[in-house]
């Protein structure tokens, strides 16, 4: 993991502060990549549970089958296990990605990072949890929260505004920026 904070205090501490916000298209592609990766992980982890589920009763009507499933505690426990595993995986994927690594795998593939309002990356688990809750609010508003990034000049979506974060382009620009700041810090220490 890349430590983006310098040891000294002051404006130079947060090199991500000056990086440009990521474009909407790049963010969308990163989100789609994350969804493909997440569905793959979900399938890989949940497939054993799904295969272990008791067979569905198919005799009679669909309503009869559903009512018999509602009474079958082993089937309900499998469904609850799969649902619980999926929710835990969802939270871990984004909390670890945003909070501890600075990006999810989809954002990493596209050279993006999530930074806080001061330009720090990674943003930490608590801010990542806040961002994930706000992300769900962005999605519940029929994607209206995500569309804010298209309408705003600073390209912040609702979850970015609520969590105090933004998504920046990292790869080439940050490496150049960090390289020049590292050399200035080394020269100032001499």
N, C-alpha and C positions, 0 to 999 in steps of 0.2 A: 504494500500500500504506500502511496506517495504522501509524505508529510508536506502539506502546503504551507504550514505556518513557519515563519522564521523564529529564531530564538529571541531577538530583540523586540521591544515594544514599539508602537507607532504605526504610521500609515503603511509602511513597507511590509507589515506582518501578513497581509492578506492579498497575495498576488492575484487571486481570482476576482477580486473586486473590480478590476479593470477589464476583465474579459467580456466580450459581447454576449448578449443573451442568445440562446439557440433559436433558430428559426422554427416556425410551426411545422413545416414539412419534415424536418429532421426529427423533431420531437414525436410526431405522429408515427414515423417509420420505427423509431426506437420503441414506442409503446406497442406497436404491432409485433415487433420482434420479441418484446417481453411477454406478450400474450402467447405467442407460439412456444416460447421456452417454458412458460408457466404451465401451459396445457400439457406439454411433454412431460414435465416433472410430475404433474398431478396424475397423469395416466400411469407413469412408471410406479408411483407410490401407491396409487389406489387400485391398480389392476389386481394385485393379490387379494385385496379385500373383496373386490367385485367378483372374482372367480370363486371365492369361498362362500359367497351368498347362496342361500338355499334357492332351488329352482322356483320360479314363479308358477303358481297354479294357473293353468291355462284352460281348464275345463269350465264351461259356463260363460257368462258374459264378463265384460271388462269390469263392471261394477261389482260383481261377485268376487272377482280376483282381487280387486282393490280392498274390499271389505275383509277378505280373508288375510290379506297382507297386514292390515291394520291390527289384526289380532295376533299375528305371529311375532313374538318378542325377539326371536333370533334374527329375523329379517330386519326388524326395526333397529336392533342394536348394530347390525352391519351398516345400515344406511346412516345411522348417527355417527358411527366410526369414520365412515368415508367423508361425511360432511365436516366433522371436527378436524380430520386430517387436512382437508382442503382449506379450511379457514386458517388453521395453524400455518400451513405452507404459504398461504397468501400473505399473512402478516410477516412471517420470517423472510420471505423473498424480498419484500420492500423495506422492512426495518434493517435487515443486514445490508441490503444493497445501498439504500440511501444513507442510512445512519452510520454504518461502519466502513463501507467501501467507497462511498461518495457517488456511486452510480449502480444501477441495475445492470445485468448483462446486456440488455438491449441498448441502454444508453452508452455503455462501454464500447459496444460494437460501432456505434456512430460517433464516438469521440465526444460525448457529452458528460457533464458532471452536474450534480445538484449542490449548490452552495447556499449558505445562509445569507442574511442581510448584510453581514460584515465581510462576506467573501470567504468564509471558512469552509473547508471541505476535508473530511466528511462532516455532515451536519449533526451527528449524534443521534442516539436512539430516541430521546424524548421529542426532538424536533421532527424526526422521521415518523414517529407515531402521530404527531399532530398533522404532518403533511398527508399521511395516509388517510386519516379521518376526513381531512379537508378534500382529499382526492375523491373519496366516496361521495362527499357532498357535491363536488363538481359533476360526478357521473349521475347522481340522482336528479339533478336539475335538467335532465334530458340533454346532457352534454353541453348545456349552456355555460357551465363553469370552465369547460375546456375551450369553448369558443372565445372566451375573453382574451385568450392569447392572440387570436387573430385580430381582434378589435383594438387592443391596447398597443400603444407604441413601444412600450417596454417588454412586450411579449410575455407578460405574466398571466397565468391562468388563475382561476379562483383559488385553487389549492396552494399556489405559490404565494398569493397575497395573504391568505389566512395563516399560513405557516411561516411567513417571513423568509421564503426561499426563492431561488430562481435557478433555471437550467442554463448552463453556459457551454459554449464550444470550448473544448479543452485541448485536444491533441496538439496541433502545431502552434497555435497562438500562445497557449500557456507555457509550452516548453521554451519558446523564445523569450517570453516574459520572465519566466523563472530563471532562465539562463542569465539574462541581463541583470536581474535583481541579485542572484547569487554572486555574480562577479562584483557588484557594487558593495555587497555586504562583506565579501572577502577583502576588498580593497580598503574598506573603512576600518576593518579590524587590524590592519597592518600598521 
